[in-house]
Amino acid sequence: GEMLLCFVFLLCRFRFCDAGLNHAGDYIISGWFPLHNSDSAVPSTPHVTDCKQGLTNKHGYHLVQALRYAVEEINNNNISDKRLLPGLTLGYQTYDLCSLPASNLATLDLLTKQRNRSGVENLAVAVIGPDSSTYSFTPAAALGAVLMPQISYEASNELLSNKLIYPSFFRTIPSDKNQVDAMIHILSRFNWTWIALLGSDNSYGLQGMQSLSQQASLHDICIAYQGIIPAVTDKTKKYMQDMVKNIIKTKVNTIVVFSNKRRASGFFPFVIEQNVTGKVWIGTEDWSVASIIRNIPGISTIGTVIGVSVKYTEFKGFEDFERLSVPGLVDAGPSNGTVNFDVPCLQNTDLYQMAIQGFSLEPYDIVSSFNVYKAVYAVAHALHKVLNCNSERCQKSKVEPWEVYQQLKKVRFSIQNTLFYFDKNGDPITGYDLVTWIWKDDQWSYKVIGSYSPDPIELQLDASQIQWRGPVSPVSSVPESLCSPECPFGNRQLQTGQHRCCFDCMACPAFTFLNKSGYTSCQPCATEEWSESESETCLQRTELYLPWDSLLSLSLLAYLAVTLFLTISTALIFLLNLNTPVVKSAGGKICLLMLASLTVASSSTLCHFGRPSQIGCLLKQPLFIISITVCLACVTVRSFQVVCIFKWSSKLPRYYETWAKNRGPEMFIFISSLLEFFISFLRMVIDPPFPSQDFDFYHDSVVLECSKTLSVGAFAELIFVAVLSLVCFCMSYMGKDLPANYNEAKCITFSLMIYMISWITFFTAYCVSRGSFSMALYVGAILTSVLGIHGGYFLPKVYIILIKPQMNTTAHFQNCIQMYTMAKQ
């Protein structure tokens, strides 16, 4: 209660507006401008000093002039044939917001007048101001309670966009949310991931720091150090010096300063004092182009400054208006040099001194003044709707502030060739200019190097326009600001501390890759790909099979052709000489069965060429296994017959006679072949092979083959053939001393040895190699087996039939048997 009484008492004593800073009108706009700079700290007790005791603020002078310019233009209908408020005039009442208490007291004064309506003076329908987010929170909340519209021209804190707390707050400057996004895009554009973040000790700086910290973590930007910039006092000097030392200690090259110009102007002298040079400073719109910063002695040594600035729009006619508003100054325009003394608003002594001391407009002044200008026109357009105005007159006369608030949400108009409206949060849909400082012969200037648009999000930046300043002299390359250099492709990051930007590089293992920087894990290659360690990409595996058109395959096909020619031609020769002694002694019709099986065995090699197919995988092993079984069974029977005739028939006459009469040879061949066929059939039904890819044998290749090559069924087939081959070998070996015309044993034994050696060689190679060579070796083993049997068993007989026909007689064979019998006796 005492606090409130004290504020009311001060309200009665404190003069917010001086005579001459008000202008009568049908509808009043309350303008809040910083005409002086006073202590902005909140006193421990309700207390406010006279604003005139502070330093005059030239920037505030331009803001007042912008208000006047807009009001006069609307009242005089200087810009359009269609009057906004025909027959009506706008007026204004200004407050000097030199401090935070002044802002709070201005709010109380305005609300008191609204409550105590005298019916004589016109009341304000809208507030334009203040210039600071810190000064805006209390007024925005209080005025929002009665839906008094408030339009700020410089308060950018994003919390003010909260319509639940500040329902009637609008602004013509973009929200800091967009400014934070623009800064993040700048940092990402130059890959500055190791930064320091500083903010002023007010809502503007603290909220900006918080938002930027949150966004930085989402863009892999690490904040090495955060500091808060207080007002410079004897107590804070040591803190400021330590803050600069900490920045140096972290070895960052990029510092983001989210501060208003008052705090920034107190901080940079400590930077200059400790000789901090060659850094990159990212500035906010409040200080990046402010004269109070660039005029600090030695500021040119700090390094490169890149700032975010409210988008510049040419403010036509405003400079001429200001010039004509200063009494005693000669008009520089094309007039006759007369002097304008009759400007009531500028009779205030302080304003007059401001005007004659420094009258020129700077870009920062123009941007803020244009924001005031837009705010006045937004109120005028809202009044136009509330009063149901047309080009000649307005239908209503009484206006409540909440009605203006309702229409402000809907206003949409073009001003200085620029479309303007408020979004649902009361913010303008405008972007930023990106600027950089330029120093030439110690003369400061700034250059627009790009822009940032929030809708749609787009950053345009020409880095070639930036004057990069190193520790000693300008540099040509973009400075780096990294905790750890980026890992080369093929290496992942292993974090070494609390910051993700600090890491060691580790090579990706084989069968993984990494073709980007900044990743903590390597990406696995696809199954059909491979890579060596430390790879940035995966390579396609080489497919291993026996293509039809390779040189090796063509050689094998030629080998097959020769084999088929020999077996088929031999079969024809034997068929034509079927009743001759040589063919009969070799087995007669059984020879034709043997040659047919050898032909089928040779033809099975065709299933081994090309990419494996389902039908090929099903046929290639059974065709060879069954056909070679038939052939070996025939050879075994033939060897057994010869051995029995010459060696065992006299000893076991009954057994041999029984075996011969009961078709023993045919039964042995049939049963052996049937057993092999049954084993193969069971394998095809229970565990059939299919085309498969073996990715495990080679790291860089994939073997295209048929599955189940080492299955139980496959082993059963091979074991049966192996046993039969061993029996055949034994029988042939026992007949090695038979008569010459019956002595195929030596050749058969030799061919069977070749047969076994070829398969042993293949299986040995298959265990160590699965490439095209081992596949060719498989085909070669089949053809060599066939040619071995053919050469050992049939070739000598073909030789006799074709070359030695005199030996192909019954007499010759009987003579050989008699000589063998005599030799045995």
TABEL-V516999 format. One record per residue. N is the residue number from 1. SS is DSSP state (a for helix, b for strand, c for the rest). PSI is psi as a letter, one per 20 degrees, with the letter a starting at -180 (NA if undefined). OMEGA is omega in radians with two decimals (NA if undefined). Layout:
[[N & SS & PSI & OMEGA] [N & SS & PSI & OMEGA]]
This chain:
[[1 & c & g & 3.12] [2 & a & h & 3.14] [3 & a & g & -3.11] [4 & a & g & 3.12] [5 & a & h & 3.14] [6 & a & g & 3.13] [7 & a & g & 3.11] [8 & a & h & 3.12] [9 & a & g & 3.11] [10 & a & h & 3.13] [11 & a & h & 3.14] [12 & a & h & -3.08] [13 & a & h & -2.97] [14 & c & p & 3.12] [15 & c & o & -3.11] [16 & c & h & -3.07] [17 & c & p & 3.14] [18 & c & q & 3.09] [19 & c & p & -3.12] [20 & c & i & 3.13] [21 & c & j & 3.06] [22 & b & q & 3.10] [23 & b & p & -3.10] [24 & c & q & 3.10] [25 & c & r & 3.14] [26 & c & h & 3.13] [27 & b & p & -2.98] [28 & b & p & 2.99] [29 & b & p & 3.12] [30 & b & o & -3.11] [31 & b & p & -3.10] [32 & b & o & -3.01] [33 & b & q & -3.14] [34 & c & n & -3.13] [35 & c & i & 3.08] [36 & b & q & 3.04] [37 & b & o & 3.11] [38 & c & a & 3.11] [39 & c & p & -3.08] [40 & c & i & -3.11] [41 & c & q & 3.12] [42 & c & p & -3.13] [43 & c & q & -3.14] [44 & c & h & 3.06] [45 & c & q & -3.14] [46 & c & o & -3.07] [47 & c & p & 3.06] [48 & c & p & 3.12] [49 & c & r & 3.06] [50 & c & p & -3.08] [51 & a & h & -3.11] [52 & a & i & 3.08] [53 & a & i & 3.10] [54 & c & r & 3.11] [55 & b & q & 3.10] [56 & b & q & -3.08] [57 & c & o & -3.11] [58 & a & h & 3.14] [59 & a & h & 3.12] [60 & a & h & 3.09] [61 & a & g & 3.14] [62 & a & h & 3.13] [63 & a & g & 3.08] [64 & a & g & -3.13] [65 & a & h & 3.11] [66 & a & h & 3.07] [67 & a & g & 3.14] [68 & a & g & -3.10] [69 & a & g & -3.13] [70 & a & g & -3.11] [71 & a & g & 3.14] [72 & a & h & -3.13] [73 & a & g & 3.13] [74 & a & g & -3.12] [75 & a & h & -3.09] [76 & a & i & 3.13] [77 & c & l & -3.05] [78 & c & i & -3.00] [79 & c & i & -3.04] [80 & c & q & 3.05] [81 & c & h & 3.13] [82 & c & o & -3.11] [83 & c & p & 3.10] [84 & c & g & -3.09] [85 & c & m & -3.10] [86 & c & p & 3.13] [87 & c & j & -3.11] [88 & c & r & 3.13] [89 & c & q & 3.02] [90 & b & q & 3.00] [91 & b & r & -3.14] [92 & b & q & 3.07] [93 & b & p & -3.01] [94 & b & q & 3.06] [95 & b & q & 3.07] [96 & b & o & -3.13] [97 & c & m & -3.09] [98 & c & i & -3.08] [99 & c & r & 3.12] [100 & a & g & 3.07] [101 & a & h & 3.12] [102 & a & h & 3.10] [103 & a & g & 3.14] [104 & a & h & -3.14] [105 & a & h & 3.08] [106 & a & h & 3.11] [107 & a & g & 3.12] [108 & a & g & -3.13] [109 & a & g & -3.11] [110 & a & g & -3.12] [111 & a & h & 3.12] [112 & a & g & 3.13] [113 & a & h & 3.12] [114 & a & h & -3.11] [115 & a & g & -3.09] [116 & c & m & -3.09] [117 & c & o & -3.14] [118 & c & h & -3.11] [119 & c & i & -3.12] [120 & c & g & -3.11] [121 & c & q & 3.06] [122 & c & p & -3.11] [123 & c & q & -3.11] [124 & b & p & 3.09] [125 & b & i & 3.14] [126 & b & q & 3.10] [127 & b & p & 3.05] [128 & b & o & -3.09] [129 & c & a & -0.10] [130 & c & a & -3.03] [131 & c & i & -3.00] [132 & c & q & 3.05] [133 & c & g & -3.13] [134 & c & h & -3.12] [135 & c & i & -2.99] [136 & a & h & -2.99] [137 & a & g & -3.13] [138 & a & g & 3.10] [139 & a & g & -3.10] [140 & a & h & 3.12] [141 & a & g & -3.10] [142 & a & g & -3.12] [143 & a & h & 3.11] [144 & a & h & -3.14] [145 & a & h & 3.13] [146 & c & j & 3.13] [147 & c & k & 2.98] [148 & c & o & -3.10] [149 & c & p & 3.13] [150 & b & p & -3.11] [151 & b & o & 3.11] [152 & b & q & -3.11] [153 & c & i & -3.13] [154 & c & i & -3.14] [155 & c & o & -2.99] [156 & c & i & -3.09] [157 & c & p & -3.05] [158 & a & i & 3.10] [159 & a & h & -3.13] [160 & a & i & 3.08] [161 & a & i & -3.13] [162 & c & o & -3.06] [163 & c & i & 3.08] [164 & c & h & -3.11] [165 & c & h & -3.07] [166 & c & m & -2.98] [167 & c & h & -3.02] [168 & c & j & -3.12] [169 & b & p & 3.05] [170 & b & r & 3.05] [171 & b & q & 3.11] [172 & c & j & 3.04] [173 & c & q & -3.13] [174 & c & q & 3.08] [175 & c & q & 3.09] [176 & a & i & 3.06] [177 & a & g & 3.10] [178 & a & h & 3.13] [179 & a & g & 3.08] [180 & a & g & 3.12] [181 & a & g & 3.13] [182 & a & g & 3.14] [183 & a & g & 3.11] [184 & a & g & 3.13] [185 & a & h & 3.09] [186 & a & g & 3.14] [187 & a & g & 3.13] [188 & a & h & -3.13] [189 & a & h & -3.10] [190 & c & j & 3.12] [191 & c & l & 3.05] [192 & c & n & -3.05] [193 & c & i & -3.10] [194 & b & n & -2.94] [195 & b & r & 2.93] [196 & b & q & -3.10] [197 & b & p & 3.12] [198 & b & q & 3.11] [199 & b & q & 3.11] [200 & b & q & -3.05] [201 & c & l & 3.06] [202 & c & r & -3.07] [203 & a & h & 3.13] [204 & a & g & -3.10] [205 & a & g & -3.08] [206 & a & g & 3.12] [207 & a & h & 3.09] [208 & a & g & 3.09] [209 & a & g & -3.12] [210 & a & g & -3.14] [211 & a & g & -3.11] [212 & a & h & 3.10] [213 & a & g & 3.13] [214 & a & g & -3.13] [215 & a & h & -3.11] [216 & a & g & -3.12] [217 & a & h & 3.13] [218 & a & i & -3.10] [219 & c & k & 3.09] [220 & c & k & 3.06] [221 & c & p & -3.09] [222 & b & p & 3.11] [223 & b & o & -3.09] [224 & b & h & -3.09] [225 & b & p & 3.03] [226 & b & p & 3.13] [227 & b & q & 3.14] [228 & b & p & -3.09] [229 & b & o & 3.11] [230 & c & r & 2.99] [231 & c & q & -3.11] [232 & c & o & 3.04] [233 & c & r & 3.10] [234 & c & h & -3.11] [235 & c & h & -3.05] [236 & c & i & -3.10] [237 & a & g & 3.14] [238 & a & h & 3.11] [239 & a & g & -3.14] [240 & a & h & 3.12] [241 & a & g & 3.10] [242 & a & h & 3.12] [243 & a & g & 3.12] [244 & a & g & 3.11] [245 & a & h & 3.12] [246 & a & h & 3.10] [247 & a & g & 3.12] [248 & a & h & -3.07] [249 & a & h & -3.11] [250 & a & i & 3.10] [251 & c & k & 3.04] [252 & c & q & 3.09] [253 & c & i & -3.14] [254 & b & p & -3.13] [255 & b & p & 3.06] [256 & b & p & -3.13] [257 & b & n & -3.14] [258 & b & n & -2.99] [259 & c & q & 2.97] [260 & c & r & -3.02] [261 & a & h & -3.12] [262 & a & g & -3.14] [263 & a & h & 3.14] [264 & a & h & 3.14] [265 & a & h & 3.07] [266 & a & h & -3.09] [267 & a & g & -2.99] [268 & a & h & 3.05] [269 & a & h & 3.09] [270 & a & h & 3.05] [271 & a & g & -3.14] [272 & a & h & -3.12] [273 & a & h & -3.12] [274 & c & j & 3.01] [275 & c & l & 3.06] [276 & c & o & -3.07] [277 & c & r & 3.01] [278 & c & j & 3.13] [279 & b & r & 3.01] [280 & b & p & -3.10] [281 & b & p & 3.10] [282 & b & o & -3.03] [283 & b & q & 3.09] [284 & c & r & -3.10] [285 & c & h & -3.05] [286 & c & h & -3.10] [287 & c & i & -2.98] [288 & c & h & 3.10] [289 & c & j & -3.11] [290 & c & p & -3.11] [291 & a & h & -3.13] [292 & a & h & 3.12] [293 & a & g & -3.07] [294 & a & i & 3.13] [295 & c & j & 3.09] [296 & c & p & 3.14] [297 & c & p & 3.11] [298 & c & j & -3.07] [299 & a & h & -3.10] [300 & a & i & -3.07] [301 & a & i & -2.99] [302 & c & h & 3.12] [303 & b & b & -3.08] [304 & b & p & 3.11] [305 & b & p & 3.03] [306 & b & p & -3.02] [307 & b & q & 3.00] [308 & b & p & -3.09] [309 & b & q & 3.07] [310 & b & p & -3.02] [311 & c & p & -3.08] [312 & c & p & 3.04] [313 & c & p & -3.13] [314 & c & p & -3.09] [315 & c & n & -3.02] [316 & c & p & 3.03] [317 & c & i & -3.04] [318 & a & g & -3.12] [319 & a & g & 3.09] [320 & a & h & 3.12] [321 & a & g & 3.14] [322 & a & g & -3.10] [323 & a & g & -3.12] [324 & a & i & -3.09] [325 & a & i & -3.05] [326 & c & o & 3.14] [327 & c & p & 3.09] [328 & c & i & 3.12] [329 & c & p & -3.10] [330 & b & p & 3.12] [331 & c & p & -3.13] [332 & c & i & -3.10] [333 & c & a & -3.05] [334 & c & k & 3.11] [335 & c & a & -3.09] [336 & c & j & 3.06] [337 & c & k & 3.13] [338 & c & r & -3.11] [339 & b & p & -3.13] [340 & c & o & 3.13] [341 & c & i & -2.97] [342 & c & m & 3.06] [343 & c & n & -3.00] [344 & a & h & -3.04] [345 & a & h & -3.04] [346 & a & j & 3.07] [347 & a & i & 3.03] [348 & c & p & -3.02] [349 & a & g & -3.11] [350 & a & g & -3.12] [351 & a & h & 3.13] [352 & a & g & 3.11] [353 & a & h & 3.09] [354 & a & g & -3.05] [355 & a & g & -3.07] [356 & a & i & 3.12] [357 & a & g & -3.09] [358 & c & n & -2.97] [359 & c & h & -3.01] [360 & c & q & 3.13] [361 & c & p & 3.04] [362 & c & r & -3.10] [363 & a & h & -3.14] [364 & a & h & 3.11] [365 & a & h & -3.11] [366 & a & g & -3.13] [367 & a & g & -3.12] [368 & a & h & 3.13] [369 & a & h & 3.12] [370 & a & h & 3.06] [371 & a & h & 3.05] [372 & a & g & -3.14] [373 & a & g & 3.11] [374 & a & h & -3.13] [375 & a & g & 3.12] [376 & a & g & -3.13] [377 & a & h & 3.08] [378 & a & g & 3.10] [379 & a & g & -3.13] [380 & a & g & 3.12] [381 & a & h & 3.09] [382 & a & g & 3.09] [383 & a & h & 3.12] [384 & a & g & 3.13] [385 & a & g & -3.11] [386 & a & h & -3.07] [387 & c & j & -3.12] [388 & c & l & -3.08] [389 & b & q & 2.90] [390 & c & a & -3.09] [391 & c & i & -3.05] [392 & c & h & -3.11] [393 & c & r & 3.13] [394 & b & q & -3.03] [395 & c & h & -3.09] [396 & c & r & 3.08] [397 & c & h & -3.11] [398 & c & p & -3.09] [399 & c & p & 3.01] [400 & c & q & -3.14] [401 & a & h & -3.10] [402 & a & h & 3.08] [403 & a & h & 3.08] [404 & a & h & 3.10] [405 & a & g & -3.12] [406 & a & h & -3.11] [407 & a & h & 3.10] [408 & a & h & 3.14] [409 & c & i & -3.04] [410 & c & i & -3.03] [411 & c & q & 3.12] [412 & b & o & -3.05] [413 & b & r & 3.12] [414 & b & p & -3.13] [415 & b & p & -3.07] [416 & c & l & 3.12] [417 & c & k & 3.13] [418 & b & p & 3.10] [419 & b & p & -3.12] [420 & b & p & 3.01] [421 & b & r & 3.10] [422 & b & q & 3.05] [423 & c & a & -3.06] [424 & c & i & 3.11] [425 & c & j & -3.12] [426 & c & j & -3.13] [427 & c & q & 3.09] [428 & b & q & 3.09] [429 & c & m & 3.11] [430 & c & q & -3.12] [431 & c & b & -3.11] [432 & b & q & 2.86] [433 & b & q & 3.01] [434 & b & p & -3.03] [435 & b & r & 3.04] [436 & b & q & 3.12] [437 & b & q & 3.08] [438 & b & p & 3.09] [439 & b & p & 3.09] [440 & b & o & -3.09] [441 & c & l & 3.12] [442 & c & j & 3.07] [443 & b & p & -3.07] [444 & b & q & 2.94] [445 & b & r & 3.09] [446 & b & q & -3.10] [447 & b & p & 3.04] [448 & b & p & -3.07] [449 & b & j & -3.14] [450 & b & a & -3.12] [451 & b & r & 3.08] [452 & b & p & 3.12] [453 & b & p & 3.14] [454 & b & i & -3.09] [455 & c & n & 0.01] [456 & c & q & -3.12] [457 & b & p & -3.10] [458 & b & p & 3.08] [459 & b & p & 3.03] [460 & b & p & -3.05] [461 & b & p & 3.10] [462 & c & n & -3.06] [463 & a & h & -3.12] [464 & a & i & -3.14] [465 & a & i & -3.09] [466 & c & p & 3.09] [467 & c & n & -3.11] [468 & c & p & -3.09] [469 & b & o & 3.12] [470 & c & a & -3.14] [471 & c & h & -3.09] [472 & c & g & -3.05] [473 & c & r & 3.10] [474 & b & q & 3.12] [475 & c & q & -3.07] [476 & c & h & -3.07] [477 & c & q & 3.13] [478 & c & p & 3.11] [479 & c & q & 3.08] [480 & c & q & 3.04] [481 & c & n & -3.06] [482 & c & q & 3.01] [483 & c & g & 3.08] [484 & c & p & 3.09] [485 & c & q & -3.10] [486 & c & q & 3.10] [487 & c & q & 3.05] [488 & c & q & 3.11] [489 & c & q & -3.09] [490 & c & j & 3.12] [491 & b & p & 3.10] [492 & b & r & -3.12] [493 & b & p & 3.04] [494 & b & o & -3.05] [495 & b & p & -3.08] [496 & c & i & 3.14] [497 & c & b & -3.11] [498 & c & i & -3.13] [499 & c & p & 3.12] [500 & c & i & 3.14] [501 & c & i & -3.13] [502 & c & o & -3.00] [503 & b & r & 2.94] [504 & b & q & 3.14] [505 & b & p & 3.12] [506 & b & p & -3.10] [507 & b & p & 3.05] [508 & c & p & 3.13] [509 & c & r & 3.10] [510 & c & q & -3.12] [511 & c & j & 2.98] [512 & b & r & 3.13] [513 & b & r & 3.06] [514 & c & o & -3.11] [515 & c & k & 3.09] [516 & c & r & 3.07] [517 & c & q & 3.05] [518 & c & j & -3.13] [519 & c & q & -3.10] [520 & c & i & 3.11] [521 & c & q & 3.13] [522 & c & q & -3.12] [523 & b & p & 3.13] [524 & b & q & 3.05] [525 & c & q & 3.03] [526 & c & r & -3.08] [527 & c & h & -3.09] [528 & c & j & -3.13] [529 & b & r & 3.10] [530 & b & r & 3.06] [531 & c & q & 3.00] [532 & c & r & 3.09] [533 & c & q & 3.13] [534 & c & l & -3.13] [535 & c & q & 3.09] [536 & c & i & 3.08] [537 & c & r & 3.08] [538 & c & q & 3.14] [539 & b & q & 3.10] [540 & b & p & 3.11] [541 & c & q & 3.04] [542 & b & p & 3.13] [543 & b & p & -3.11] [544 & b & o & 3.02] [545 & c & a & -3.07] [546 & b & n & -3.10] [547 & c & q & -3.09] [548 & c & h & -2.96] [549 & c & j & 3.12] [550 & c & q & -3.13] [551 & a & h & 3.13] [552 & a & g & 3.14] [553 & a & g & 3.13] [554 & a & h & 3.09] [555 & a & g & 3.13] [556 & a & h & 3.11] [557 & a & h & 3.05] [558 & a & g & 3.08] [559 & a & g & 3.11] [560 & a & g & -3.13] [561 & a & g & 3.12] [562 & a & g & -3.13] [563 & a & g & 3.13] [564 & a & h & 3.12] [565 & a & g & -3.11] [566 & a & g & -3.11] [567 & a & g & -3.12] [568 & a & g & 3.13] [569 & a & h & 3.09] [570 & a & g & 3.12] [571 & a & h & 3.11] [572 & a & g & 3.13] [573 & a & g & 3.13] [574 & a & h & 3.13] [575 & a & h & 3.13] [576 & a & h & -3.12] [577 & c & k & -3.00] [578 & c & h & -3.06] [579 & c & j & 3.12] [580 & c & q & -3.12] [581 & a & h & -3.10] [582 & a & g & -3.11] [583 & a & g & 3.11] [584 & a & g & -3.14] [585 & a & h & 3.14] [586 & a & i & 3.12] [587 & c & i & 3.10] [588 & c & c & -3.10] [589 & a & h & 3.10] [590 & a & h & 3.12] [591 & a & g & 3.12] [592 & a & h & 3.08] [593 & a & g & 3.12] [594 & a & g & -3.13] [595 & a & h & 3.08] [596 & a & g & 3.13] [597 & a & h & 3.09] [598 & a & h & 3.09] [599 & a & g & 3.11] [600 & a & g & 3.12] [601 & a & g & 3.11] [602 & a & g & -3.11] [603 & a & h & 3.14] [604 & a & h & 3.14] [605 & a & h & 3.11] [606 & a & h & 3.11] [607 & a & i & -3.09] [608 & a & i & -3.09] [609 & c & q & 3.13] [610 & b & a & 3.11] [611 & c & p & -3.10] [612 & c & p & 3.09] [613 & c & r & -3.10] [614 & a & g & -3.12] [615 & a & h & 3.11] [616 & a & g & 3.14] [617 & a & h & -3.14] [618 & a & h & -2.98] [619 & a & h & -2.87] [620 & a & g & -3.13] [621 & a & g & 3.11] [622 & a & h & 3.13] [623 & a & g & -3.10] [624 & a & g & -3.07] [625 & a & g & -3.09] [626 & a & g & -3.11] [627 & a & g & 3.13] [628 & a & h & 3.06] [629 & a & g & 3.10] [630 & a & g & -3.12] [631 & a & g & -3.12] [632 & a & h & 3.09] [633 & a & h & 3.11] [634 & a & g & 3.13] [635 & a & g & 3.13] [636 & a & g & 3.13] [637 & a & g & -3.13] [638 & a & g & 3.12] [639 & a & h & 3.13] [640 & a & g & -3.14] [641 & a & g & -3.10] [642 & a & g & 3.14] [643 & a & g & 3.13] [644 & a & g & -3.09] [645 & a & g & -3.03] [646 & a & i & -3.04] [647 & a & h & -2.99] [648 & a & i & -3.05] [649 & c & h & 3.13] [650 & c & h & -3.12] [651 & c & h & -3.10] [652 & c & m & -3.04] [653 & a & g & -3.09] [654 & a & g & -3.10] [655 & a & g & -3.13] [656 & a & g & -3.13] [657 & a & g & 3.10] [658 & a & g & -3.11] [659 & a & h & -3.11] [660 & a & g & -3.09] [661 & a & h & -3.11] [662 & c & k & 3.06] [663 & c & l & 3.13] [664 & a & g & -3.14] [665 & a & g & -3.12] [666 & a & g & -3.14] [667 & a & h & 3.12] [668 & a & g & 3.14] [669 & a & g & -3.09] [670 & a & g & -3.09] [671 & a & g & 3.12] [672 & a & g & -3.13] [673 & a & h & -3.13] [674 & a & g & 3.11] [675 & a & g & 3.12] [676 & a & g & 3.11] [677 & a & g & -3.13] [678 & a & g & 3.11] [679 & a & g & -3.13] [680 & a & g & -3.14] [681 & a & g & 3.11] [682 & a & g & 3.12] [683 & a & g & -3.14] [684 & a & h & -3.09] [685 & a & g & -3.03] [686 & a & g & -3.03] [687 & c & m & -3.04] [688 & c & q & 3.06] [689 & c & q & 3.12] [690 & c & r & 3.13] [691 & b & p & -3.09] [692 & b & r & 3.12] [693 & b & p & 3.12] [694 & b & o & -3.12] [695 & c & i & -2.98] [696 & c & h & -3.02] [697 & c & g & 3.10] [698 & c & q & 3.14] [699 & c & h & -3.06] [700 & c & j & -3.08] [701 & b & q & 3.04] [702 & b & p & -3.11] [703 & b & o & 3.07] [704 & b & o & -3.04] [705 & b & a & 3.05] [706 & b & q & -3.13] [707 & c & r & 3.04] [708 & c & k & -3.13] [709 & c & h & 3.13] [710 & c & k & -3.13] [711 & c & r & 3.14] [712 & a & g & 3.13] [713 & a & g & 3.12] [714 & a & g & 3.12] [715 & a & h & 3.13] [716 & a & g & 3.10] [717 & a & g & -3.08] [718 & a & h & -3.12] [719 & a & g & 3.12] [720 & a & g & 3.13] [721 & a & h & -3.12] [722 & a & g & 3.11] [723 & a & g & 3.13] [724 & a & h & 3.12] [725 & a & h & -3.14] [726 & a & g & 3.10] [727 & a & g & 3.13] [728 & a & g & 3.13] [729 & a & g & -3.13] [730 & a & g & 3.12] [731 & a & g & 3.14] [732 & a & h & -3.11] [733 & a & h & -3.14] [734 & a & h & -3.12] [735 & c & k & -3.07] [736 & c & i & -3.10] [737 & c & k & 3.14] [738 & c & r & 3.12] [739 & c & q & -3.01] [740 & a & g & -3.11] [741 & a & i & 3.11] [742 & a & j & -3.01] [743 & c & m & 2.99] [744 & c & i & -2.98] [745 & a & g & -3.09] [746 & a & g & -3.13] [747 & a & g & 3.13] [748 & a & g & 3.11] [749 & a & g & 3.14] [750 & a & g & -3.13] [751 & a & h & 3.09] [752 & a & h & 3.05] [753 & a & g & 3.08] [754 & a & g & 3.13] [755 & a & g & -3.11] [756 & a & g & 3.14] [757 & a & g & -3.12] [758 & a & g & -3.14] [759 & a & h & 3.05] [760 & a & g & 3.10] [761 & a & g & -3.14] [762 & a & g & -3.10] [763 & a & h & 3.07] [764 & a & g & 3.13] [765 & a & h & -3.12] [766 & a & h & -3.14] [767 & a & h & -3.08] [768 & a & i & -3.10] [769 & c & q & 3.13] [770 & c & k & -3.08] [771 & c & a & -3.11] [772 & a & h & -3.11] [773 & a & g & 3.14] [774 & a & h & 3.07] [775 & a & g & 3.09] [776 & a & h & 3.12] [777 & a & h & 3.07] [778 & a & g & 3.12] [779 & a & g & 3.14] [780 & a & h & 3.13] [781 & a & g & 3.12] [782 & a & g & -3.09] [783 & a & h & 3.12] [784 & a & h & 3.09] [785 & a & g & -3.12] [786 & a & g & -3.13] [787 & a & h & 3.11] [788 & a & g & 3.12] [789 & a & g & 3.14] [790 & a & g & -3.11] [791 & a & h & -3.11] [792 & a & h & -3.03] [793 & a & g & -2.99] [794 & a & h & -3.03] [795 & a & g & 3.09] [796 & a & h & -3.12] [797 & a & h & 3.05] [798 & a & h & 3.12] [799 & a & g & 3.13] [800 & a & g & -3.10] [801 & a & g & -3.03] [802 & a & h & -3.01] [803 & c & h & -3.08] [804 & c & m & -3.11] [805 & a & h & 3.14] [806 & a & h & 3.12] [807 & a & i & -3.11] [808 & c & l & 3.14] [809 & c & q & -3.14] [810 & a & h & -3.13] [811 & a & g & -3.13] [812 & a & g & -3.12] [813 & a & g & 3.12] [814 & a & h & 3.11] [815 & a & g & 3.14] [816 & a & h & -3.13] [817 & a & g & 3.13] [818 & a & g & 3.13] [819 & a & h & 3.11] [820 & a & h & -3.13] [821 & a & g & 3.13] [822 & a & g & -3.14] [823 & a & h & -3.14] [824 & a & h & -3.13] [825 & c & NA & NA]]
